[in-house]
Amino acid sequence: MDSGPKKATELKNLIDTTFSYTGEILKVHEIDLKVDPIPEVSLAVHPFQIVNVLFNIIRNADDHLTKLPVQDRWIKLSFHQDTECLCIKLTNGGPKISQENQLKLFQPFFTTKDVNEGTGLSLSIGRGIIRDHGGDLSFDGKDPHTTFVVKLPITKS
Protein backbone atom coordinates (compact mmCIF):
# COMPACT_ATOMS: atom_id res chain seq x y z
CA MET A 1 0.00 0.00 0.00
CA ASP A 2 0.98 3.65 -0.38
CA SER A 3 3.15 4.71 2.55
CA GLY A 4 2.85 8.46 1.88
CA PRO A 5 0.62 10.71 3.94
CA LYS A 6 -3.11 10.58 3.41
CA LYS A 7 -4.72 13.64 1.86
CA ALA A 8 -7.95 15.33 2.98
CA THR A 9 -10.27 14.66 0.05
CA GLU A 10 -13.90 15.58 -0.51
CA LEU A 11 -16.18 12.57 -0.94
CA LYS A 12 -17.70 14.17 -4.04
CA ASN A 13 -14.27 14.22 -5.71
CA LEU A 14 -13.80 10.50 -5.00
CA ILE A 15 -17.24 9.66 -6.40
CA ASP A 16 -16.80 11.89 -9.47
CA THR A 17 -13.43 10.33 -10.24
CA THR A 18 -14.85 6.82 -9.88
CA PHE A 19 -17.68 7.69 -12.28
CA SER A 20 -15.20 9.13 -14.77
CA TYR A 21 -13.71 5.61 -14.99
CA THR A 22 -16.96 3.62 -14.89
CA GLY A 23 -19.58 5.87 -16.49
CA GLU A 24 -19.06 4.95 -20.12
CA ILE A 25 -19.02 1.18 -19.60
CA LEU A 26 -22.18 1.38 -17.50
CA LYS A 27 -23.86 3.39 -20.24
CA VAL A 28 -22.79 0.92 -22.95
CA HIS A 29 -24.13 -1.98 -20.84
CA GLU A 30 -27.40 -0.10 -20.19
CA ILE A 31 -26.85 -0.04 -16.43
CA ASP A 32 -28.74 2.72 -14.64
CA LEU A 33 -26.59 4.51 -12.07
CA LYS A 34 -28.57 6.00 -9.19
CA VAL A 35 -26.78 8.22 -6.69
CA ASP A 36 -28.29 9.67 -3.54
CA PRO A 37 -27.16 13.19 -2.60
CA ILE A 38 -23.46 13.08 -1.78
CA PRO A 39 -22.67 14.40 1.71
CA GLU A 40 -20.24 17.28 1.98
CA VAL A 41 -17.60 15.45 3.95
CA SER A 42 -13.82 15.23 3.84
CA LEU A 43 -11.91 11.97 4.27
CA ALA A 44 -8.21 11.47 5.00
CA VAL A 45 -7.32 8.99 2.26
CA HIS A 46 -5.02 7.98 -0.53
CA PRO A 47 -7.56 9.05 -3.18
CA PHE A 48 -6.47 6.65 -5.92
CA GLN A 49 -6.76 3.68 -3.56
CA ILE A 50 -10.33 4.53 -2.54
CA VAL A 51 -11.34 5.17 -6.15
CA ASN A 52 -9.80 1.80 -7.06
CA VAL A 53 -11.89 0.01 -4.42
CA LEU A 54 -15.12 1.70 -5.55
CA PHE A 55 -14.23 1.07 -9.21
CA ASN A 56 -13.71 -2.65 -8.58
CA ILE A 57 -17.00 -3.04 -6.72
CA ILE A 58 -18.85 -1.29 -9.55
CA ARG A 59 -17.04 -3.33 -12.23
CA ASN A 60 -17.85 -6.57 -10.39
CA ALA A 61 -21.52 -5.54 -10.38
CA ASP A 62 -21.30 -4.59 -14.06
CA ASP A 63 -19.93 -8.04 -14.95
CA HIS A 64 -22.96 -9.74 -13.35
CA LEU A 65 -25.62 -7.22 -14.36
CA THR A 66 -24.91 -7.54 -18.08
CA LYS A 67 -26.37 -11.07 -17.89
CA LEU A 68 -29.69 -9.79 -16.50
CA PRO A 69 -32.76 -8.22 -18.16
CA VAL A 70 -32.39 -4.45 -18.65
CA GLN A 71 -34.89 -3.60 -15.89
CA ASP A 72 -32.60 -5.31 -13.34
CA ARG A 73 -29.45 -3.50 -14.51
CA TRP A 74 -28.96 -0.79 -11.91
CA ILE A 75 -26.42 0.27 -9.33
CA LYS A 76 -27.29 2.60 -6.48
CA LEU A 77 -24.92 4.51 -4.22
CA SER A 78 -26.31 5.73 -0.94
CA PHE A 79 -24.58 7.32 2.02
CA HIS A 80 -24.91 7.41 5.77
CA GLN A 81 -22.74 9.37 8.15
CA ASP A 82 -22.44 10.08 11.81
CA THR A 83 -19.86 12.17 13.66
CA GLU A 84 -17.15 9.52 13.27
CA CYS A 85 -17.72 7.59 10.05
CA LEU A 86 -19.13 7.69 6.56
CA CYS A 87 -20.71 4.63 4.96
CA ILE A 88 -20.99 4.27 1.20
CA LYS A 89 -23.55 1.62 0.27
CA LEU A 90 -23.18 0.14 -3.21
CA THR A 91 -26.30 -1.86 -4.09
CA ASN A 92 -27.14 -3.44 -7.41
CA GLY A 93 -30.12 -5.06 -9.08
CA GLY A 94 -28.58 -8.49 -9.18
CA PRO A 95 -29.82 -11.32 -7.02
CA LYS A 96 -28.48 -11.61 -3.51
CA ILE A 97 -25.25 -13.57 -3.24
CA SER A 98 -25.78 -17.05 -1.80
CA GLN A 99 -25.06 -17.62 1.88
CA GLU A 100 -22.29 -20.05 0.97
CA ASN A 101 -20.56 -17.51 -1.29
CA GLN A 102 -21.04 -14.68 1.21
CA LEU A 103 -18.71 -16.54 3.57
CA LYS A 104 -15.97 -16.65 0.91
CA LEU A 105 -16.32 -13.18 -0.68
CA PHE A 106 -13.22 -11.66 0.90
CA GLN A 107 -10.97 -14.72 0.56
CA PRO A 108 -8.13 -14.16 -1.91
CA PHE A 109 -8.71 -15.86 -5.27
CA PHE A 110 -12.39 -16.62 -4.61
CA THR A 111 -14.51 -15.73 -7.63
CA THR A 112 -17.92 -16.62 -9.03
CA LYS A 113 -16.81 -15.56 -12.50
CA ASP A 114 -15.96 -17.94 -15.30
CA VAL A 115 -12.36 -19.02 -15.89
CA ASN A 116 -10.22 -16.19 -17.34
CA GLU A 117 -12.78 -13.53 -16.31
CA GLY A 118 -11.43 -12.56 -12.92
CA THR A 119 -8.73 -13.23 -10.35
CA GLY A 120 -10.85 -13.15 -7.22
CA LEU A 121 -8.57 -10.55 -5.66
CA SER A 122 -10.44 -7.23 -5.88
CA LEU A 123 -12.56 -7.68 -2.74
CA SER A 124 -9.78 -9.06 -0.55
CA ILE A 125 -7.37 -6.33 -1.68
CA GLY A 126 -10.13 -3.73 -1.39
CA ARG A 127 -10.86 -4.77 2.19
CA GLY A 128 -7.16 -4.46 3.02
CA ILE A 129 -7.03 -0.96 1.52
CA ILE A 130 -10.11 0.20 3.42
CA ARG A 131 -8.81 -1.30 6.67
CA ASP A 132 -5.48 0.47 6.14
CA HIS A 133 -7.57 3.66 6.09
CA GLY A 134 -9.12 2.80 9.49
CA GLY A 135 -12.40 1.59 8.01
CA ASP A 136 -13.96 -1.61 6.72
CA LEU A 137 -15.41 -3.16 3.58
CA SER A 138 -18.27 -5.56 4.21
CA PHE A 139 -21.17 -7.34 2.55
CA ASP A 140 -24.68 -6.49 3.79
CA GLY A 141 -26.34 -9.89 4.02
CA LYS A 142 -29.62 -8.36 5.25
CA ASP A 143 -30.30 -6.39 2.06
CA PRO A 144 -32.47 -8.21 -0.51
CA HIS A 145 -30.01 -7.21 -3.26
CA THR A 146 -26.24 -7.49 -3.54
CA THR A 147 -24.91 -4.70 -1.32
CA PHE A 148 -21.39 -3.81 -0.26
CA VAL A 149 -20.62 -1.18 2.39
CA VAL A 150 -17.44 0.88 2.50
CA LYS A 151 -17.00 2.49 5.91
CA LEU A 152 -14.39 5.20 6.36
CA PRO A 153 -13.52 7.57 9.21
CA ILE A 154 -14.40 11.23 8.68
CA THR A 155 -11.58 13.79 8.85
CA LYS A 156 -11.81 15.90 11.98
CA SER A 157 -11.85 19.65 11.32
N, C-alpha and C positions, 0 to 999 in steps of 0.2 A: 504494500500500500504506500501511498504518498506520505513521506515523512515531513514535508514542509508544513508550515503553519496553515491552519484552517482560515478561511476568509468569510467574513460576514457577508451573506448573500441573501437577497430577497427571494422568497419562495416563488413569486411570479416569474423571476428571471430563470429559475431552475425549470419551471413548468414550460415556459416559452421556448427554452432551448431544447427541451425534450421533444416538444411538438415540432420544432423545426427539423428534427431528425426522423420523426415518425409520421408526420402529417400526410405526406404524399402517398406513402404505402397504404395507409389506412383509407385514403380516398380511393385509390386504385382498387382496393379490395372491398369497397362499399361498406366500410365499417364506420358507423356513426360514433363520433367522439362527443361525449357529454361532459361538461366541466362545471361543477358548482362554482360559485364565487370564490376566488382565491384570496385567502386571508392576507392582510398586509403584515407579514411577519418576516423577521430576519433569522437566518440559521448560520451557525458557524460550521462551515463544511469545506470540503474539497469539491467545488462545484462539478467538475467533470465526473467524479466518482458517483455522485448522487444522480446526475443525469444518466449515467450509464446503467445504474440500477433500475431507474424508472423506465428507460428505453428497453431494457431486457424484459421487464414484466409486460410491457405493452407489446413487444414483438412476440413473446410467448403466446399472449392472448390472440394476436393477429394470426399466428400459425394455426391455431385451433378454430378460430371463428370463420376462416375462409371455407371451412368444410360444412358450415351451417347455412340454413336458409337466410336470406338477406334480412328478414325481420329480427333475427336473433344476433345479428352482427353489430354489436355496440360495446363500447367501453365507457365507463363513467368514472370520473375522478371526483371524490368528495373529500372534505377536510373537516377535521375537528381539532380544536386546540384548547388547552387550559393554560395556566400560568407557567407551566414547566415544559410541556411537550406539544408537538404538532403531529397529528396523524393524517397521512395521505392514504385514503382508501381507493384502491384500483379494482373495480368490479367489472365483470364482462358478462355478456349474454350467453356464454357457454354453460353447459350443464355443470353442476357441482362436481368437483373432483371426488372420486371414490374415497371412502374411509381408509382403505388399504393404501392407496397412493398418497393420501394426506400425510401419513406417517413417514413417508420416504422423500417428500418434496425437497427437503433441504440437504439430503445426502448427496455428496459429490458423485457425479456420473449417473444419477438416476434421471431417466427421461421417459416420457410416454410417447415421444415422437418416433417415427420410423427410423430405421438404420440410415445413417448419413444425413440426417436432418437436424441433429442437435447433439451437443456433448453432455448435457445434463449438469452443466457447471454454473449456469447463470444464477440460479437461486442460492446455491451454497456460497458462491463468491459474493453475491449481493448481500446476503445476510452478514457475512464477515465485514463487508464495507460499512454497512449501517451500524453494526455493533462497534466498529472502530470509531464511529462518530458518536458513541454513547447512546445509541437507540436500538431498535430491533426491527426485523422484517419477519412477519408472521403470516399465516394463512388463517382466514376467518372461517372456521368450520360451521358457524351458526348461520351464515348468510346462505340463502337458497341458490345463489349463483357463485361462480368462482370469484373470490375476493382475497386480495393480498393487502396487508396494511404495513406501511412504512412509518415508523414512529421515530421522530428526531427531537432532541432537546432544542428549545428556543433560546436564542442568544439573549442574554440579559443586557438591558440598556444601562 
